[in-house]
Amino acid sequence: MEARDIPIEDTTMASKKLQSSDAKDLLKDANTLITIKGKKVSEFDVSAKVSDDAVAAMLGPTGNLRAPTIKVGGTYLVGFNEDIFSDTFG
């Protein structure tokens, strides 16, 4: 984020383990969820209902929220892919 001069409004230490209920709560104010695992990119419409698949895509193998998790407007990005970040943040 610093390399792109994007202000960070809120951070959560990795020692605070956020799980499925926390992930679902994050999506209450979201319209879109984009999850990135390696080269696999999935997009979910969460404006009307948050599916179990959407929440599961946000979690890592330990059941905790994956990092980074970033909110941009009404969209959450979970995971990292340089191309997606370039498209989103310019």
N, CA, C and O of each residue as an XYZ file, in Angstrom:
360
protein
N       0.821     -1.174      0.000
C       0.000      0.000      0.000
C       0.877      1.254      0.000
O       0.578      2.238     -0.676
N       1.950      1.197      0.762
C       2.836      2.352      0.818
C       3.457      2.647     -0.544
O       3.629      3.809     -0.913
N       3.797      1.587     -1.294
C       4.422      1.771     -2.599
C       3.484      2.486     -3.568
O       3.941      3.161     -4.491
N       2.185      2.343     -3.365
C       1.199      2.977     -4.246
C       0.615      4.240     -3.612
O      -0.308      4.848     -4.155
N       1.163      4.624     -2.457
C       0.732      5.830     -1.757
C      -0.764      5.786     -1.419
O      -1.485      6.770     -1.590
N      -1.209      4.622     -0.938
C      -2.614      4.417     -0.557
C      -2.705      4.513      0.956
O      -2.020      3.772      1.661
N      -3.535      5.409      1.466
C      -3.647      5.547      2.921
C      -4.326      4.324      3.537
O      -5.298      3.801      2.991
N      -3.813      3.886      4.656
C      -4.385      2.763      5.392
C      -5.166      3.339      6.554
O      -4.607      4.026      7.409
N      -6.469      3.057      6.587
C      -7.323      3.621      7.625
C      -7.373      2.771      8.886
O      -7.550      3.301      9.983
N      -7.218      1.451      8.743
C      -7.341      0.564      9.897
C      -6.490     -0.671      9.659
O      -6.447     -1.195      8.546
N      -5.818     -1.132     10.691
C      -5.055     -2.372     10.604
C      -5.393     -3.241     11.803
O      -5.761     -2.741     12.866
N      -5.263     -4.539     11.620
C      -5.468     -5.496     12.697
C      -4.239     -6.374     12.758
O      -3.803     -6.908     11.738
N      -3.687     -6.526     13.923
C      -2.500     -7.347     14.104
C      -2.822     -8.798     13.767
O      -3.921     -9.278     14.044
N      -1.862     -9.487     13.171
C      -2.054    -10.889     12.788
C      -2.286    -11.784     13.998
O      -2.857    -12.867     13.868
N      -1.853    -11.344     15.163
C      -2.055    -12.146     16.369
C      -3.530    -12.215     16.767
O      -3.929    -13.104     17.519
N      -4.340    -11.279     16.265
C      -5.779    -11.315     16.506
C      -6.393    -12.194     15.427
O      -6.501    -11.784     14.271
N      -6.785    -13.375     15.796
C      -7.300    -14.349     14.838
C      -8.764    -14.070     14.529
O      -9.620    -14.179     15.406
N      -9.049    -13.712     13.283
C     -10.417    -13.469     12.832
C     -10.902    -14.721     12.119
O     -10.225    -15.238     11.231
N     -12.070    -15.206     12.507
C     -12.568    -16.458     11.954
C     -13.830    -16.235     11.128
O     -14.127    -15.102     10.749
N     -14.576    -17.302     10.846
C     -15.689    -17.219      9.900
C     -16.751    -16.211     10.316
O     -17.277    -15.494      9.465
N     -17.076    -16.139     11.595
C     -18.101    -15.170     12.016
C     -17.609    -13.739     11.804
O     -18.390    -12.859     11.442
N     -16.320    -13.507     12.027
C     -15.734    -12.187     11.789
C     -15.743    -11.853     10.293
O     -16.042    -10.725      9.900
N     -15.415    -12.839      9.478
C     -15.401    -12.637      8.030
C     -16.801    -12.274      7.538
O     -16.961    -11.366      6.722
N     -17.803    -12.981      8.031
C     -19.182    -12.700      7.619
C     -19.600    -11.292      8.050
O     -20.276    -10.588      7.300
N     -19.200    -10.886      9.247
C     -19.509     -9.539      9.734
C     -18.886     -8.458      8.844
O     -19.509     -7.427      8.589
N     -17.663     -8.694      8.376
C     -17.001     -7.719      7.506
C     -17.809     -7.459      6.241
O     -17.838     -6.339      5.732
N     -18.460     -8.494      5.742
C     -19.155     -8.386      4.460
C     -20.532     -7.749      4.550
O     -21.192     -7.572      3.526
N     -20.981     -7.402      5.753
C     -22.311     -6.797      5.910
C     -22.472     -5.509      5.102
O     -23.554     -5.231      4.586
N     -21.408     -4.732      4.993
C     -21.466     -3.450      4.283
C     -20.849     -3.528      2.888
O     -20.595     -2.496      2.267
N     -20.607     -4.734      2.390
C     -19.932     -4.895      1.104
C     -20.912     -5.277      0.002
O     -22.005     -5.782      0.262
N     -20.495     -5.026     -1.223
C     -21.247     -5.440     -2.405
C     -20.568     -6.605     -3.115
O     -21.221     -7.506     -3.639
N     -19.231     -6.560     -3.116
C     -18.450     -7.531     -3.870
C     -17.296     -8.049     -3.025
O     -16.681     -7.305     -2.261
N     -17.015     -9.339     -3.177
C     -15.856     -9.965     -2.553
C     -15.018    -10.586     -3.652
O     -15.523    -11.358     -4.468
N     -13.742    -10.250     -3.673
C     -12.798    -10.870     -4.603
C     -11.763    -11.592     -3.768
O     -11.068    -10.980     -2.956
N     -11.661    -12.914     -3.973
C     -10.662    -13.688     -3.237
C      -9.614    -14.182     -4.212
O      -9.910    -14.533     -5.354
N      -8.390    -14.200     -3.735
C      -7.254    -14.576     -4.562
C      -6.465    -15.638     -3.812
O      -5.981    -15.396     -2.706
N      -6.335    -16.817     -4.419
C      -5.517    -17.893     -3.864
C      -4.602    -18.359     -4.982
O      -5.024    -19.091     -5.877
N      -3.345    -17.931     -4.926
C      -2.418    -18.241     -6.014
C      -2.881    -17.531     -7.272
O      -3.024    -16.309     -7.280
N      -3.118    -18.292     -8.342
C      -3.599    -17.702     -9.593
C      -5.110    -17.758     -9.708
O      -5.680    -17.215    -10.655
N      -5.767    -18.409     -8.753
C      -7.228    -18.530     -8.797
C      -7.867    -17.280     -8.193
O      -7.603    -16.922     -7.045
N      -8.705    -16.633     -8.984
C      -9.412    -15.432     -8.553
C     -10.905    -15.736     -8.611
O     -11.421    -16.160     -9.645
N     -11.595    -15.515     -7.493
C     -13.043    -15.741     -7.433
C     -13.725    -14.450     -7.031
O     -13.228    -13.708     -6.185
N     -14.870    -14.189     -7.645
C     -15.640    -12.992     -7.322
C     -17.033    -13.409     -6.865
O     -17.675    -14.259     -7.483
N     -17.488    -12.799     -5.776
C     -18.781    -13.106     -5.191
C     -19.599    -11.820     -5.063
O     -19.079    -10.778     -4.664
N     -20.867    -11.907     -5.400
C     -21.798    -10.807     -5.164
C     -22.360    -11.020     -3.763
O     -23.103    -11.973     -3.529
N     -22.007    -10.139     -2.835
C     -22.441    -10.286     -1.444
C     -23.395     -9.166     -1.033
O     -23.624     -8.932      0.153
N     -23.947     -8.478     -2.039
C     -24.819     -7.344     -1.732
C     -26.135     -7.778     -1.104
O     -26.658     -7.073     -0.241
N     -26.681     -8.907     -1.508
C     -27.964     -9.358     -0.976
C     -27.788    -10.414      0.112
O     -28.479    -10.392      1.130
N     -26.848    -11.342     -0.117
C     -26.659    -12.448      0.828
C     -25.210    -12.879      0.795
O     -24.588    -12.914     -0.266
N     -24.672    -13.209      1.960
C     -23.304    -13.703      2.057
C     -23.374    -15.228      2.094
O     -23.880    -15.811      3.053
N     -22.865    -15.861      1.052
C     -22.915    -17.318      0.970
C     -21.814    -17.953      1.815
O     -20.807    -17.324      2.137
N     -22.040    -19.217      2.162
C     -21.022    -19.971      2.892
C     -19.758    -20.110      2.050
O     -18.651    -20.121      2.588
N     -19.920    -20.218      0.725
C     -18.761    -20.329     -0.171
C     -17.915    -19.062     -0.131
O     -16.686    -19.130     -0.161
N     -18.573    -17.906     -0.063
C     -17.848    -16.636      0.001
C     -17.032    -16.558      1.295
O     -15.860    -16.183      1.271
N     -17.646    -16.908      2.404
C     -16.936    -16.878      3.691
C     -15.786    -17.880      3.675
O     -14.687    -17.561      4.129
N     -16.020    -19.083      3.162
C     -14.974    -20.111      3.116
C     -13.787    -19.650      2.270
O     -12.640    -19.964      2.587
N     -14.057    -18.908      1.197
C     -12.985    -18.423      0.331
C     -12.108    -17.385      1.028
O     -10.964    -17.169      0.627
N     -12.637    -16.744      2.066
C     -11.886    -15.735      2.813
C     -10.944    -16.346      3.841
O     -10.044    -15.672      4.342
N     -11.150    -17.620      4.154
C     -10.414    -18.259      5.234
C      -9.272    -19.129      4.720
O      -9.354    -19.733      3.650
N      -8.215    -19.173      5.510
C      -7.083    -20.027      5.186
C      -7.280    -21.413      5.759
O      -8.337    -21.704      6.320
N      -6.273    -22.285      5.628
C      -6.386    -23.667      6.099
C      -6.563    -23.791      7.611
O      -7.054    -24.814      8.089
N      -6.175    -22.779      8.360
C      -6.337    -22.814      9.815
C      -7.712    -22.321     10.254
O      -8.044    -22.374     11.438
N      -8.519    -21.837      9.294
C      -9.841    -21.317      9.617
C      -9.840    -19.845      9.980
O     -10.861    -19.302     10.403
N      -8.695    -19.198      9.815
C      -8.582    -17.770     10.112
C      -8.629    -16.958      8.820
O      -8.297    -17.456      7.744
N      -9.047    -15.703      8.947
C      -9.113    -14.788      7.811
C      -7.742    -14.666      7.167
O      -6.740    -14.472      7.854
N      -7.703    -14.780      5.848
C      -6.444    -14.692      5.123
C      -6.017    -13.232      4.986
O      -6.832    -12.313      5.066
N      -4.725    -13.052      4.778
C      -4.176    -11.707      4.631
C      -3.547    -11.576      3.253
O      -3.105    -12.575      2.685
N      -3.495    -10.394      2.713
C      -4.142     -9.201      3.238
C      -5.638     -9.217      2.929
O      -6.082     -9.832      1.959
N      -6.386     -8.545      3.756
C      -7.808     -8.306      3.521
C      -7.979     -6.803      3.447
O      -7.681     -6.084      4.401
N      -8.459     -6.336      2.311
C      -8.515     -4.898      2.040
C      -9.912     -4.519      1.576
O     -10.502     -5.199      0.736
N     -10.436     -3.438      2.121
C     -11.725     -2.917      1.680
C     -11.485     -1.661      0.851
O     -10.821     -0.723      1.292
N     -12.042     -1.663     -0.357
C     -11.966     -0.505     -1.248
C     -13.401     -0.199     -1.657
O     -13.998     -0.927     -2.451
N     -13.945      0.874     -1.116
C     -15.353      1.184     -1.379
C     -16.226      0.059     -0.855
O     -16.164     -0.272      0.329
N     -17.034     -0.532     -1.716
C     -17.903     -1.634     -1.324
C     -17.341     -2.991     -1.682
O     -18.069     -3.984     -1.683
N     -16.041     -3.051     -1.990
C     -15.397     -4.297     -2.404
C     -14.333     -4.711     -1.409
O     -13.525     -3.896     -0.964
N     -14.344     -5.999     -1.063
C     -13.274     -6.576     -0.257
C     -12.380     -7.408     -1.155
O     -12.862     -8.186     -1.978
N     -11.080     -7.242     -0.995
C     -10.072     -8.073     -1.650
C      -9.409     -8.906     -0.568
O      -8.946     -8.369      0.438
N      -9.363    -10.212     -0.771
C      -8.718    -11.097      0.197
C      -7.669    -11.909     -0.546
O      -7.982    -12.612     -1.507
N      -6.426    -11.809     -0.097
C      -5.318    -12.471     -0.770
C      -4.561    -11.458     -1.609
O      -4.883    -10.270     -1.607
N      -3.546    -11.941     -2.330
C      -2.721    -11.015     -3.096
C      -2.433    -11.564     -4.486
O      -2.121    -12.743     -4.655
N      -2.546    -10.687     -5.472
C      -2.158    -10.956     -6.850
C      -1.802     -9.600     -7.452
O      -2.626     -8.686     -7.455
N      -0.592     -9.470     -7.954
C      -0.111     -8.177     -8.445
C      -1.015     -7.605     -9.540
O      -1.272     -6.401     -9.557
N      -1.497     -8.446    -10.445
C      -2.351     -7.953    -11.530
C      -3.661     -7.383    -10.995
O      -4.108     -6.327    -11.445
N      -4.281     -8.077    -10.036
C      -5.535     -7.605     -9.446
C      -5.298     -6.294     -8.726
O      -6.098     -5.367     -8.853
N      -4.209     -6.199     -7.968
C      -3.905     -4.961     -7.244
C      -3.656     -3.811     -8.217
O      -4.090     -2.686     -7.969
N      -2.963     -4.083     -9.316
C      -2.705     -3.045    -10.310
C      -4.013     -2.562    -10.925
O      -4.200     -1.362    -11.127
N      -4.925     -3.500    -11.227
C      -6.217     -3.122    -11.806
C      -7.048     -2.324    -10.816
O      -7.736     -1.381    -11.208
N      -6.996     -2.685     -9.542
C      -7.814     -2.048     -8.515
C      -7.245     -0.714     -8.078
O      -7.980      0.260     -7.920
N      -5.938     -0.669     -7.884
C      -5.310      0.526     -7.312
C      -4.550      1.374     -8.321
O      -4.063      2.451     -7.975
N      -4.442      0.913     -9.547
C      -3.778      1.700    -10.595
C      -2.338      1.742    -10.528
O      -1.699      2.378    -11.367
